[in-house]
Amino acid sequence: MRKILLLLTSLFTLAASAQDPVVSITTVVANQKSKVSSYTMSWLLGVPDDPNTWTVENFNNNQNNTTWNDIRCGRKENTSVARITTNFAISAAVDKVSVKMIPYMKTADKYKLNSLKLQVCENLEFADGSYTEYTASYTNPTAQATVIDVDIPVSAPKANCYYRLVFDCASASNNGFCAVKSVSYYGVAEAGSVAAPVIALGDNNMVSISQADGADIYYTVDESVPTSAATKYTAPFAITGVTTVKAIAVLNGKDSPVTTKVIKPNTVSDIATFIQMANTDITKINTPVTAIYKNGSYMWIKDNAGSYLLSYGNIDGVTSVTNGDVYSFISGTYKDQYGIPEILPTAIGEKTAGTPVDPIEVESFEDLGTDMVNQYIRIEGVSIVAATAPNYTATDANGTTCTLRNVFTNATYNDVLEVPEGDGFTVYGFVSLYKTASATTIQINPIKFEGGQVMETVATPVFTPEDGSELKAGDVITIECATEGASIYFTTENETPTVDSQKYTGPISFTEPVTIKAIAIKDGMLDSDVATATYTLYVEGSHKAMIDFREGGNALEIADNKEIAINNEVTTDGGVNDLNGVNFTNGPVQLSISKGEGSTDPKWWKETNGNDVRCYKNNVVTLKLVENGYKITEVEFLQVSGSTSWATTITCVPADGTWSAKTWKAPATSLVNEFTMTLGAATRIACVNVTYVEDNNGSAGVDDVVVDNSDAPVEYYNLQGIRVNADNLTPGIYVRRQGTEVTKILVK
């Protein structure tokens, strides 16, 4: 089995034909040596037990999950550069490198790989100007997740060189949009050439050097160029700090190219050295560390030397800690998160009970400095008010302010921390930073609050008439607050009101459609929630019909087939009922949702967040008038809170209406008696509001209806359509209406 594995990966296999690579590597999980879940780490790729490895930077391997079996780069909302570098010189003169890859995993990221370049260098340092660069040319496939082979020709092939692939990624809609499945290097081995040695770092800072042909190896650790007079390699040796190791192989009187590798220790004795070393390869902090606090991915630790560190990321078997839990070691990679030192953990030692870490007592926020980042602190007498979420402004007893940044707000990933607002609190937390291009600001990540007086919140303002009302010009709107002594401020331009907005001093006269937002404020109390009310202009003869599928709605009562339409309590199938063929009639308006060709029956669905109707692709929603004398002017669709299922492609009849959010409006000059929409995708509908107005020309196809107009009142209108008093008609032409009979009359 071992021989088969080596044959499949073809590592350092001489070319059997012009089509065989001299070296290749696949990115299947069997060859991935690190469980990686971020796009900011450096790690090794290579066949198990083989000294020849590739360094990959800023690639994620999904924790070696076989659902990928590749490595992926590219970041959501961030530009990035990812690299794949041979850690060994290839003895053959490589004339082509082929990358089997998927340029984009999702359609939204089709053109997000800016470029793919190959850099060729005679040493592993790849210093500026020391390498030759080639740019790949390829065509993006038309379909996402399509595997393509990208060939990069090398016009000036040389033996014994190192190769680095550089993926320049634009900011994308998704992480990991570019996947790499294998890399193959093609060329012809130079006769009699000596392969360069391979330098590798093993456990406990032990450096080993190997060579494929069993040649003698000579090395230096003082930056000098090695010759056969340098130290001969006979066994692994230890390093104690960052070391530049250079080595050559000598065979039959011929020297190989020099291999150079800058090595950082992978085992350190304390947190301070780990931070100083800033090693992005996996490093073991080989000393007991005490866990202080853990919440979700965040865990702060401290060593016996007094240094603090934030461990960010999941650790197998560690779901919670008690302050004082001691772990025999922790391993991971270093990350500078905007000036905050972190370890991205990969392993942790055995746990024993220890002594809890006490917080550092701080008198004032002025005492905090950048040298205290990640330290555990406690400060008394703090006043707290909310700022821009998730930040709060904290003020100490001396009047000095500091930002509290609550990183524990998402219940999916953390135990949510509630931050109180008020005075006199004792705050426990960890010193953090907010870093921009121009400044670095101290912050605190709070974890606990004690004491203090929580401020009461001003009552939310109340509008009269209520939100959604139709008003006539001249109607008045009042705003009241139940908190005595509170002042109300409001806006009419859909802006969030503040104390700088217009102050409410009395009723507001309604003149046109408007959205009013109001807030109530009182000294010594928290500002109220913002209240919002939207008012529309009442149109003479305008009416609304609601078909409401929500809990407590009217849909069942107005259904023509209650046995089918009834929405049962939740059952094993979700409590659903097919609504195909059921009509819901409210006044002159009738709603039906039909299955449509090749689609699924619409269903009434009862859920914890509210009832609604599940419509599917090609379902047809029809709203029509079943009485004469009206026309449809507007159809509004409402959804239950949290629902996001709404088709972006909808075919409407008539087609000349307009959409605003989920509201359709009929053309001003049209006489619409029926509106249909065919859905292009799954859609959830909780309620439908239909606005219709009286129109003598409106016809719903209701014919042969005998109407007795003898008892109907008589009305008169001038030619401008304005109703006039029958007892005070001046000479002219008028329209006389009695019931359904309309005639013109001349008054002399």
Residue, then its C-alpha position, 0 to 999 in steps of 0.5 A: m500500500r505504501k508503494i502505491l501511495l508514493l506512485l500515485t503522488s509521483l513525488f520525485t519520480l523521474a519522468a516516464s514520458a513527456q506527459d508525466p510530472v517530475v514532481s506533484i502533490t495532491t491536496v486530498v486530506a491524506n496529504q494535509k498535515s494540519k486541521v485548519s479552519s481559517y484563511t490566515m494560517s501558514w501550514l505544511l502540505g505533503v505525503p505523510d512521512d516524506p520530508n519534502t513538503w509545501t508551505v501553504e499560506n492563507f488556505n483553509n482545509n476545513q479541518n481536513n474534512t473529506t467533504w472538501n478534499d482540497i484547499r481553498c483561498g479567498r476571503k469574504e469582504n477582504t482582499s488576500v494573497a495566498r501562496i503554495t511554496t515548495n520547501f525543497a529545490i526541484s532538481a529537474a529543469v521545470d518547464k511547466v507547472s500545472v494547477k488543477m483548480i476551481p476558480y470560483m465555487k459560487t457564481a457570485d465570485k466568478y471574477k474574484l481571482n485577480s491573478l495566478k502567478l508562478q515565481v521561480c527562485e534559486n533559494l527559498e527566501f524569494a527576496d524582491g528581485s531574486y525570482t522570475e515571475y510568470t503569469a497564468s493565462y486561463t478562461n473562467p468556466t461558465a459554470q461554478a465549481t468546474v475543475i480546470d487545468v491551468d498550465i503556466p509555461v516556464s520560458a527559462p527552465k533551470a535545475n534546482c529551483y524553488y517554486r511559489l504559486v501566488f493567488d491574488c484574491a479580490s474581496a468576495s461574497n464568500n470565503g474560500f471561493c478558489a479551490v486547489k486540487s493538485v499541483s504538478y511540475y513538468g520538466v527533465a532532470e539534469a544528468g548528474s545533477v545533485a538534488a538540494p537538501v531539504i531542511a525540516l523542523g521536527d518536535n522540540n526545535m530539532v532541525s533535520i536535513s535530508q537529501a534524496d540521493g544519500a549525499d553528504i550534507y554540510y550546513t551553517v547557522d551563522e548566515s555564511v555560505p556552506t561548503s564541504a569545510a562547514t559542519k557536516y550533518t550527522a544527526p538532528f540538532a536543536i535551535t534556541g531562537v530564530t535561526t537561518v540554516k543553510a545547507i548543501a549536498v555533495l555527491n561524487g565531487k559535485d555540489s548541490p544548490v544551497t538550501t536556505k531556510v529561516i526557522k522559528p522554534n516550534t516549542v517555546s517556554d512561555i507566552a512572552t516568547f510566543i508573542q515575540m516569536a510571532n510564529t505563524d507555524i504551529t508552536k507549542i507553549n510548553t509550560p502550564v497555562t491557567a485558563i481565566y475565562k472562556n465564552g464561545s471561541y474566546m479563552w483568555i489564559k495566563d502563564n506562571a511568568g505573568s503573561y496573558l494571551l487570548s486563545y481564539g478558536n475551538i479546541d477539541g474537548v474544551t467547551s467551558v472552563t473554570n477560572g483556575d483550570v490549568y492546562s499542561f501546554i497549549s499549541g497553535t499558530y500566532k496571529d496579530q489581530y489588529g494589535i491584539p496577540e492571539i493563539l489560534p489553538t490546535a492542541i491543549g494538554e491535560k487539565t488539573a485544578g489550580t488557583p483562580v487568577d485575580p483581576i488587576e485592580v485599576e483605579s482609572f481608565e487612564d491607567l490602561g496601556t497597550d502593554m496591558v493587552n489581554q490582561y484581566i482587570r477590575i474597575e469600580g464606580v463605572s457609569i455605562v451608556a449604550a453607544t453604537a452596537p456592540n459598543y458602550t461608553a464607560t465613564d470612571a469616577n474621575g470622568t475618564t471614558c473608555t469603550l466597552r466592546n461586548v463581543f458576546t452578543n450572538a447566542t449561536y456562538n456565545d453565551v450572551l452577555e447583557v450589559p447594564e446601563g446606569d451608574g456605580f458598576t464594577v466591571y470585570g474584563f480584558v484589555s483590548l484594542y481598536k486599531t486604525a491607520s491613524a490611532t490605537t485606542i484602548q478598549i475593554n471586553p467585559i465579562k461580568f458586572e457587579g453592583g450599580q444602579v440600572m437606569e429606568t427606560v423612558a416609556t415609548p411614545v404612542f401615536t394617535p391615530e395609530d400607525g397605518s391609519e388613513l387620514k384626511a388633510g387637516d386631521v391632527i396627529t398627537i404623540e404622548c409619553a407615559t413617563e411624566g416629565a419626558s420630552i418628545y422629539f420627532t422627525t418626518e424624513n424617516e431619520t432616527p430622532t435625537v435630542d437635536s430633532q424637532k421637539y414635539t409641542g402640540p398636535i401635528s397637522f396632517t397634509e400628505p403621506v408621511t412617516i413620523k419617528a419619535i423618541a422620548i428623553k428624560d434626564g436620569m433615564l435611558d432614552s425610549d425606544v423609537a416609535t414609528a407611525t406611517y400615515t397615508l392619505y385617505v382617498e374618497g371611495s377607497h377601501k381595504a380588504m385583508i386576507d390574513f393567514r397569521e394567528g388570529g387572522n380572518a383567512l379561515e372564516i372567509a374561505d369557501n372550503k373550510e375543511i381543506a383550509i383549516n390550519n390544524e395544530v402542529t403535527t408530525d408533518g408540520g401542520v400543513n394543508d394544501l390550499n390549491g383551489v381554495n378561495f378567500t373572499n373579503g367583500p368584493v375581493q377574492l384571493s386564490i393561490s393555484k398550483g401552477e404547471g410543474s409546481t407544488d401545492p401551496k400550503w398553510w403552515k403553522e409555526t412558532n414564529g407565526n402562521d403563513v402560506r408557503c408558496y412555491k415556484n410557478n404557484v400563481v397568486t390571483l386577486k380579483l374583484v367579484e363585484n362590479g363598480y370597483k377597481i384595484t389600486e394596490v396590493e401589499f404582501l406582508q411576511v411573518s417576522g424573520s421570514t426571508s423567502w420571497a421570490t426575486t423573479i415575479t411575472c405579473v399581469p397586468a405587467d405595467g404596474t410598479w413594485s416598491a418592496k413587497t407592494w404592487k401598485a396599479p398604473a394610475t390610468s388603468l382599470v384593474n379588476e384582476f391581478t395575478m403573479t406567477l412566482g419564480a421561487a419559494t415565497r412566504i405570504a402571511c397577509v395580503n392587503v388589497t386597496y380598491v376604489e369605487d369606479n363606475n366602469g369597474s366590471a367583475g363580469v357580474d351580469d344579469v343582476v336585477v337591481d331595484n333602484s326605486d329606493a336608492p338615494v339620488e345623488y348629483y355630481n358636476l362634470q368635475g366629479i364633485r358631489v353637489n347639493a341637490d337643493n342648490l343646483t345652479p344652471g348647468i349640466y350634472v350627472r344624476r345617479q340613483g343606485t346603478e342608474v346614471t344619467k345626465i341632466l340639464v338644469k336651466 
